[in-house]
Each structure stands twice: as structure tokens, then as C-alpha cells.
Amino acid sequence: MALLNLWSLGHFVQWAGIGRFSSIGWTPFFVLSIGWEVLELYLPYEFASEQWSNKISDVIVNCAGFAIGRQMHPNEEVIE
């Protein structure tokens, strides 16, 4: 499995949108982002079965998307 795939694009777009259109800060972002990757360890579905390197790249892509979304956010106030 490749480090970056179509799921990576989906992760990026999702977190860029959340960063742009919500007021959550970095702490809730990390809880949700890493929490989902941990949850995938226990899900009995094929899409959730991936290597650790892919899980790490997912979190990196999530961070990039969220950071870009936060930069486009019209209001500087965020909830931490």
C-alpha cells in the first residue's frame, strides 16, 4: 500500500474544510485525528486495514490540511 493514496486526498480535503469552517483548535484536532487512526485498528473492515507507515502519513496529511484550513479561517478565535 502506498503512503499517499486517494484516501489521503479525502483526509486532506476533510480537515482543510474543518479547519476553515469550524472553530476547533489544535488539541481537539489531534484528539479526533489520532483517535480515528486508533479506532481503525479495531474496525473489522478492509478499508481500515493498513500499515503503520500509512497511519502516520494520514496524520501528517491531516495536519497539513487542518493547518491550511486554519490559515483560511476568517476569524482568529478558536476553541482549544
Backbone bond lengths (Angstrom), bond angles and torsions (degrees), N, CA, C in turn:
res aa  C-N    CA-C-N  psi(-1)  N-CA   C-N-CA  omega(-1)  CA-C   N-CA-C  phi
1 M - - - 1.459 - - 1.531 108.85 -
2 A 1.311 116.15 136.40 1.454 121.71 -179.12 1.523 110.95 -74.98
3 L 1.329 115.24 152.71 1.467 119.36 178.13 1.523 111.64 -64.44
4 L 1.323 116.40 -37.33 1.460 121.29 178.29 1.527 108.11 -118.52
5 N 1.322 115.85 134.84 1.454 120.68 -178.93 1.521 108.70 -147.97
6 L 1.326 116.45 -167.13 1.462 120.00 -179.38 1.522 111.66 -64.17
7 W 1.341 116.48 -33.12 1.466 119.77 176.40 1.529 110.30 -61.88
8 S 1.331 117.20 -35.57 1.470 121.32 179.57 1.528 110.47 -61.39
9 L 1.328 116.54 -42.08 1.464 120.11 177.69 1.523 110.20 -62.56
10 G 1.317 116.30 -41.48 1.466 120.19 177.59 1.513 112.00 -62.22
11 H 1.343 116.70 -42.24 1.468 121.21 177.46 1.530 109.89 -60.32
12 F 1.328 115.97 -46.56 1.464 120.73 -177.91 1.521 111.05 -60.33
13 V 1.323 117.07 -49.58 1.468 121.39 -178.30 1.530 110.46 -63.70
14 Q 1.329 116.42 -43.18 1.467 120.55 179.83 1.524 110.84 -59.00
15 W 1.322 117.65 -50.84 1.460 120.24 -175.82 1.523 112.62 -73.92
16 A 1.335 117.80 -28.72 1.464 119.71 173.79 1.525 109.36 -65.00
17 G 1.333 116.89 -41.57 1.459 120.88 177.46 1.518 112.17 -64.65
18 I 1.323 116.58 -43.12 1.468 120.11 178.26 1.523 110.19 -63.75
19 G 1.326 117.45 -42.48 1.461 120.90 178.39 1.513 112.24 -64.39
20 R 1.313 116.83 -36.29 1.465 121.62 -177.59 1.529 112.41 -77.01
21 F 1.326 116.84 -41.27 1.457 119.95 -169.30 1.524 115.15 -107.41
22 S 1.319 117.98 1.85 1.463 119.53 176.92 1.527 109.20 -122.61
23 S 1.312 115.38 173.61 1.460 119.98 -179.30 1.520 112.00 -112.60
24 I 1.341 118.10 20.89 1.462 118.33 178.72 1.523 109.33 -74.13
25 G 1.291 115.79 151.63 1.458 121.57 179.07 1.520 111.23 -99.66
26 W 1.312 114.82 -168.11 1.464 120.33 -175.66 1.526 113.24 -69.64
27 T 1.323 117.90 -34.43 1.467 119.48 -178.72 1.528 111.71 -63.86
28 P 1.337 119.39 -52.53 1.467 118.29 177.03 1.530 112.40 -63.01
29 F 1.326 116.23 -33.52 1.465 119.38 176.90 1.525 110.76 -58.82
30 F 1.337 116.55 -49.58 1.468 119.44 -179.05 1.526 111.67 -63.39
31 V 1.316 117.11 -39.04 1.471 120.36 178.68 1.530 109.60 -61.22
32 L 1.323 117.53 -46.86 1.461 120.83 -179.42 1.526 112.48 -69.18
33 S 1.311 116.80 -44.34 1.459 121.24 -176.54 1.529 111.64 -65.41
34 I 1.309 116.78 -51.17 1.462 120.87 -179.04 1.526 110.34 -73.09
35 G 1.326 116.46 -35.59 1.461 120.37 177.26 1.518 112.10 -59.53
36 W 1.329 117.28 -39.96 1.465 120.25 178.36 1.528 110.43 -64.72
37 E 1.313 117.57 -42.49 1.465 120.45 179.94 1.531 110.82 -63.36
38 V 1.319 117.54 -37.06 1.467 120.97 176.27 1.531 109.94 -67.96
39 L 1.323 116.81 -43.02 1.460 120.63 178.48 1.528 111.06 -58.70
40 E 1.320 116.91 -38.07 1.463 120.70 179.31 1.531 112.19 -59.61
41 L 1.310 117.54 -25.39 1.468 120.25 178.11 1.526 111.19 -63.56
42 Y 1.317 117.10 -26.80 1.461 122.12 -174.41 1.523 113.76 -105.98
43 L 1.330 117.85 -9.54 1.458 120.06 -179.90 1.532 110.01 -75.08
44 P 1.339 117.52 136.72 1.461 120.53 -176.51 1.537 113.84 -88.26
45 Y 1.322 117.49 28.09 1.463 121.07 -176.72 1.521 110.70 -108.50
46 E 1.326 115.29 151.93 1.463 120.35 -176.83 1.528 112.61 -63.75
47 F 1.347 117.54 -37.41 1.464 119.35 -178.42 1.528 112.26 -62.25
48 A 1.330 117.10 -23.94 1.466 121.11 -177.38 1.524 112.26 -86.53
49 S 1.315 117.36 -9.94 1.460 121.34 -178.66 1.527 109.38 -86.97
50 E 1.312 115.94 108.59 1.465 120.77 -179.55 1.518 109.98 -151.59
51 Q 1.316 115.38 166.07 1.463 120.61 -178.53 1.527 110.17 -78.32
52 W 1.331 115.18 161.15 1.465 120.75 179.44 1.526 111.62 -60.32
53 S 1.328 116.67 -37.50 1.470 119.43 179.92 1.526 110.88 -61.10
54 N 1.333 117.11 -35.50 1.456 120.04 178.59 1.521 110.95 -71.95
55 K 1.329 117.69 -36.13 1.458 120.65 177.31 1.526 110.34 -63.73
56 I 1.322 116.30 -41.09 1.465 120.71 178.47 1.524 110.73 -65.38
57 S 1.340 116.75 -42.60 1.465 119.14 178.92 1.531 110.53 -66.03
58 D 1.341 117.62 -33.30 1.470 120.12 175.82 1.522 110.85 -59.98
59 V 1.327 116.91 -44.48 1.472 120.29 -179.48 1.530 110.03 -65.60
60 I 1.321 118.15 -38.28 1.470 121.48 178.08 1.524 110.36 -64.80
61 V 1.327 117.15 -44.30 1.466 121.30 177.77 1.527 109.71 -63.95
62 N 1.332 117.20 -40.52 1.461 120.87 176.98 1.526 110.69 -58.32
63 C 1.334 116.28 -45.55 1.475 121.15 -179.91 1.523 110.78 -61.90
64 A 1.315 117.14 -43.04 1.470 120.43 179.46 1.522 110.48 -62.98
65 G 1.317 117.05 -45.87 1.460 120.33 179.49 1.516 111.94 -62.94
66 F 1.331 116.63 -44.82 1.466 120.32 -179.34 1.525 110.77 -64.62
67 A 1.336 117.27 -42.14 1.468 120.70 -179.91 1.524 111.09 -62.53
68 I 1.310 117.83 -42.65 1.465 120.51 178.50 1.522 110.44 -67.22
69 G 1.323 116.58 -41.13 1.464 119.67 176.66 1.515 112.31 -61.60
70 R 1.348 117.21 -41.28 1.467 121.18 178.57 1.525 110.51 -63.45
71 Q 1.336 117.81 -36.88 1.466 120.34 179.28 1.524 111.60 -65.50
72 M 1.322 117.46 -28.38 1.462 121.37 -179.94 1.527 112.31 -90.12
73 H 1.333 117.78 -3.16 1.466 122.04 -177.97 1.517 109.24 -67.11
74 P 1.349 116.80 132.16 1.475 119.31 -176.02 1.527 114.20 -74.04
75 N 1.324 118.18 -17.79 1.459 121.50 -176.34 1.522 108.82 -119.58
76 E 1.298 117.15 135.06 1.461 121.10 -177.67 1.533 112.83 -78.51
77 E 1.341 118.27 -17.55 1.467 120.87 -178.96 1.517 110.15 -74.52
78 V 1.324 116.07 127.75 1.455 120.66 176.22 1.519 108.24 -133.85
79 I 1.303 115.65 156.55 1.458 122.07 177.12 1.515 108.43 -91.42
80 E 1.319 117.87 125.32 1.476 120.54 178.04 1.438 109.81 -97.00
